[in-house]
Amino acid sequence: MARAILAGFNASNVDVRSSRYDVIVDFENMLLRIQVKGISTGNIISFKDRDRGGQGIDYTHERNRGKRITQKDCDIYVAVDKQVGFCYIIPMIYADKLSDEECKKVKLKDVQMYKENWDIIKEVAKIKVDKKGIFA
């Protein structure tokens, strides 16, 4: 959220625990839903939630299985490299094109075009506006 603000966007935290996104960004009165995740070891991004587990939780039950993150959940997925702080601003249009297997292990080298590319926010907002027919 702070990086989006530093990039010149209005951004707010989402405090609803059951929400499928973490941040809302307002670009020219278009609200975008953003999911933020840290990059796992091995420079891999996963567009799937982790399975829930722990003492007393049946990790085999469907309700506790990690679900795929899609455009229905958020508009943009921001993967943050925790070691150096780089952000990969990935439109969900990209992620939705991946197969169920591919979405679990996306290599950073495959998404370099999104590294620190804050213009993606503007592009996704324009696509949403055009789909609604407001300026089309």
N, C-alpha and C positions, 0 to 999 in steps of 0.2 A: 504494500500500500504506500509506504513512504517513497519507494522508488518511482511509483506512478506520479505521486505529487511532485517529486523533484523533476520529473519529465514534463511537468506542466498540466497535469490532469487533475480534476477534482475526484477524490476517491474517499470511500468510507468503508469501514469494517462492517461485516455482517455478524451479528451476535447471536443468531439463531443456530443452535447446535445441529439441528436436523437439516439445515440448508446444504445444498449440493455445491455451493460456491462460498467464497470467503470474503470477497471484496466487490463493491459496486464502483464502477467508474462512470462518471457523467461526461460525455463528450458531445457538446452542442445539443444538449437536452435529450440525448439518446443514452439510456442507462444500459451498461454492459455488465454482465455477471462474469466474475473471474474466479477461477479455482487456482489456489496457490499451493504448490507442493515442493518439497526439497528434493534434490536429485539424489538418487540412491548411489551407493558405492558402485564403482565400475562405469560411471558416466552413462547410466541408463535411465530413461524416462519411462514411466508406466502410466498409461491412461486407464488404469484399473485401481480401485480402492484395495487396501489390504483386507484380508479376512480378519474378522473379529475373533478374539480368543482370550484365553486366561482361565483362571480358576472359576468353575461354575458356569462357563459359557460353552455351549455345544458348537464348536467350530465347524461341524459337519452340516449343521442345519442351514438350509438355503438363506434364511434371514440374516445369518452371520457371515455369509460369503461376500467377498469383495465384488462390487459391481463395476461394470465398465462405465467410464465417464464419457458422456456424449454431449452433443449440442443441445439436447433437451435439458441437461444439467447446468451448463454454463456456455458462455460465448467464447471465452478465451481461457487457455490453460497457461499459467506462468510457472515454469520450472526454474527453481532457484538453486544455483550451485552454491552450496553452503560454505565451501572452502574459499572461494574468491568473490562471491556475491553477484556473479553474472546472472542475468535474467533472460530466459528464453520465452518470448511472448508468442505463444502458438495458438493460431485460430483453431477452433474446434472443427472447422471445415476440413482442415488437414487431418486431424485425428480420426474423424468419422470415416475417412476413406481407407483406414487401416483395417486389416482383418482382426478377428478376435485374438489370434496368436501374435500378430505383429504389434498390436497395441500394448502388449505387456513389456516389450523390450525394444524401445526406440533408442538408437544410439545418438549421442550428441552430434556426431559428425553429420548425421542425416537431417538435423534441424538447425544447422549453422546460420541459415538465412534468417532465422528468427532471433538470433542472439542479439540482445539489446536493441531490437528493432521495435521501438515504441510507436512507430507509424502504423503498426498492425492494429492498434486500438482505433485509429481513424478509419482504416480500411474496413474493419469489421462493422463499425458504426454506419458507414456509408452503405454497406451491403444490407444491413438491417433496415435502414431508411428506404432503400430502393425496393426491398421486398414488401414493405408496407405501402409503397406507392405514394409516399408523402411528397417526394421531389421528383418522381419518375416522369 
